[in-house]
Structure formats: structure tokens, C-alpha cells
């Protein structure tokens, strides 16, 4: 049986893949933080946004202090990326 935090991370990964297709992501955890990073791959059309926002090249990153979860960190990165995409399309 999955623990709730594992289920939450799996659901967040699925949501990430739907919202940001063609993007890579990574998550990691230690005793002081939960971290996540994400950026479009070369196969994503979002690389066209690099001239408007360098983070579409260098990546979006978050470092949440504990207590937090990997799902929290991935959601934060996803929200930052979606907000940046929205601003680029304004």
C-alpha cells in the first residue's frame, strides 16, 4: 500500500507532465529541505521563450525548508513555470 506522501508525489508528477509536456524535472530531499528543478527539454516548444525569460534555459528551482514534501517542491516549480509562461504570452 502506498503511503499518502508517495501518492501525493505521484499525482503531482502526473499533473506536471500534463501541464508541462516535454519538460524534465528532478526532486530531492534532505533533513533541512525539499528541492525541485525543472526546465523544458530541447523537444519542447517552450524553449522559444528563452529570449523572454532565461529561466526557460537555466531552469526553475525551489528549495523549501522542512517540514515540506517533494510534492510541495514540484508543485512550486510547476506553478512558477506556468506563471512565467503566462507572462511571456501576455
Beta strands, then each sheet from edge to edge (+ up, - down):
strand 1: 23-29
strand 2: 33-40
strand 3: 60-65
sheet 1: 1+ 2- 3+
end
